[in-house]
Amino acid sequence: MQTDSSVEGSYSFPLVFEKSPKVNQEGSQWTDCEISDAINAVYKNLEKLDSYISVMVTVLPIDYIL
């Protein structure tokens, strides 16, 4: 999934999340490896979101935040 985000169009760079790994649809339960891969993808996406928000907060003018 890719979303282009900006604040009033002046500060912009793409925020691109990793897709969740493919899971065997025929099995009734996820394997340990599939669960681990999915959890790792969620953590990576949270780290990307955290970095993105940190950059956005540091570049925003103070009057925009208030």
Backbone bond lengths (Angstrom), bond angles and torsions (degrees), N, CA, C in turn:
res aa  C-N    CA-C-N  psi(-1)  N-CA   C-N-CA  omega(-1)  CA-C   N-CA-C  phi
1 M - - - 1.440 - - 1.519 108.22 -
2 Q 1.302 116.81 137.90 1.460 119.88 178.33 1.514 108.16 -132.07
3 T 1.322 114.78 133.02 1.448 119.57 175.35 1.507 108.25 -130.07
4 D 1.316 116.12 133.38 1.456 120.46 174.05 1.512 107.09 -93.19
5 S 1.319 115.86 123.74 1.454 120.31 -177.55 1.511 109.91 -121.49
6 S 1.310 115.59 146.84 1.449 120.01 175.43 1.515 109.23 -154.80
7 V 1.298 114.55 161.12 1.453 121.30 175.37 1.510 106.42 -109.13
8 E 1.304 115.71 109.85 1.464 122.19 -176.99 1.526 111.72 52.01
9 G 1.340 116.88 26.09 1.452 121.47 176.31 1.507 115.82 72.75
10 S 1.331 119.13 0.26 1.455 119.60 -174.59 1.527 113.18 -94.49
11 Y 1.299 118.73 -29.87 1.456 122.83 178.94 1.521 106.90 -118.61
12 S 1.307 116.49 108.37 1.443 117.03 -172.90 1.516 111.47 -142.73
13 F 1.310 115.68 131.87 1.447 122.50 166.48 1.523 106.39 -155.85
14 P 1.317 116.69 151.21 1.464 118.63 -172.87 1.532 112.67 -71.14
15 L 1.294 115.02 141.79 1.457 122.57 172.57 1.522 105.37 -107.60
16 V 1.316 116.36 107.98 1.457 121.24 -174.74 1.526 108.96 -114.69
17 F 1.325 115.83 119.39 1.448 121.00 179.06 1.526 110.39 -93.09
18 E 1.326 115.52 152.36 1.459 120.99 173.48 1.525 108.50 -78.21
19 K 1.319 115.16 142.84 1.462 119.18 176.23 1.519 109.11 -77.74
20 S 1.309 114.80 151.24 1.460 118.36 176.99 1.525 109.08 -69.30
21 P 1.319 115.80 147.76 1.463 119.04 -177.55 1.527 111.75 -65.26
22 K 1.325 114.93 155.55 1.463 120.38 176.86 1.522 109.42 -68.79
23 V 1.325 114.71 141.40 1.461 120.89 -179.34 1.523 108.38 -121.29
24 N 1.310 116.01 141.48 1.461 121.03 177.41 1.524 108.90 -63.51
25 Q 1.324 116.57 112.15 1.464 121.58 -176.61 1.532 112.65 -75.59
26 E 1.319 117.13 -18.82 1.459 120.03 -176.86 1.522 112.53 -82.10
27 G 1.317 117.22 -23.44 1.460 120.44 178.87 1.512 110.75 -78.72
28 S 1.315 116.47 151.15 1.463 119.66 -179.13 1.524 112.09 -83.16
29 Q 1.337 116.85 -19.26 1.457 120.46 179.84 1.520 109.32 -136.09
30 W 1.317 114.80 154.24 1.464 120.28 175.95 1.530 108.74 -74.28
31 T 1.324 115.10 148.00 1.463 119.20 174.22 1.528 108.91 -80.41
32 D 1.317 116.23 165.38 1.466 120.50 177.69 1.521 110.95 -59.03
33 C 1.332 116.57 -38.07 1.467 120.84 179.75 1.529 110.84 -66.28
34 E 1.325 117.71 -42.14 1.471 121.38 178.68 1.523 111.12 -64.06
35 I 1.313 115.88 -41.06 1.474 120.14 177.87 1.522 110.06 -63.63
36 S 1.309 117.06 -45.57 1.461 121.50 179.79 1.529 111.18 -61.85
37 D 1.332 117.07 -44.34 1.468 120.89 178.94 1.528 111.45 -62.62
38 A 1.326 117.16 -40.76 1.466 121.21 -179.91 1.528 110.67 -66.17
39 I 1.325 116.91 -43.02 1.467 121.01 178.95 1.524 110.24 -63.64
40 N 1.330 117.30 -42.47 1.461 120.84 178.41 1.524 111.28 -62.19
41 A 1.336 117.88 -39.70 1.461 121.16 178.64 1.530 110.84 -64.70
42 V 1.326 117.06 -39.66 1.472 121.07 178.06 1.524 109.74 -63.89
43 Y 1.327 117.64 -45.37 1.469 120.72 179.12 1.528 111.47 -61.53
44 K 1.327 117.22 -43.35 1.464 120.25 178.72 1.518 110.74 -61.49
45 N 1.335 116.81 -41.71 1.460 120.01 179.51 1.526 111.78 -67.54
46 L 1.321 116.95 -36.98 1.469 119.80 176.47 1.527 111.02 -65.49
47 E 1.335 117.06 -38.88 1.466 120.38 177.10 1.528 110.79 -64.19
48 K 1.335 117.20 -41.34 1.466 120.94 177.77 1.527 110.59 -63.34
49 L 1.333 116.35 -43.59 1.464 120.36 179.46 1.524 110.28 -64.41
50 D 1.320 117.69 -41.77 1.460 121.77 178.52 1.527 110.89 -60.83
51 S 1.318 116.32 -45.71 1.473 120.38 178.67 1.527 110.80 -62.85
52 Y 1.315 116.21 -43.47 1.466 121.62 -179.15 1.536 110.32 -60.85
53 I 1.321 115.70 -48.05 1.473 119.81 -179.42 1.525 110.38 -64.38
54 S 1.325 117.44 -39.81 1.466 120.73 179.15 1.523 111.29 -60.23
55 V 1.326 115.88 -44.14 1.467 119.74 178.60 1.516 110.26 -65.21
56 M 1.310 117.26 -43.63 1.467 120.42 -178.45 1.527 111.09 -62.72
57 V 1.312 117.30 -39.53 1.466 120.69 -179.14 1.525 110.23 -69.47
58 T 1.321 118.43 -36.65 1.458 120.28 -177.44 1.513 112.44 -76.23
59 V 1.347 118.77 -23.74 1.465 119.56 -178.17 1.532 113.15 -97.66
60 L 1.316 116.95 -9.74 1.454 119.66 179.84 1.530 110.95 -73.77
61 P 1.316 117.16 137.32 1.456 118.91 172.73 1.522 109.96 -64.68
62 I 1.289 117.65 145.59 1.467 122.32 -176.27 1.524 111.69 -59.01
63 D 1.324 118.62 -35.56 1.465 119.52 -179.55 1.522 111.85 -69.81
64 Y 1.329 118.51 -22.28 1.450 120.50 176.84 1.528 110.58 -73.66
65 I 1.333 117.00 -36.59 1.453 121.61 -179.52 1.515 110.45 -70.20
66 L 1.309 117.28 -40.54 1.454 121.16 -178.47 1.484 108.65 -78.73
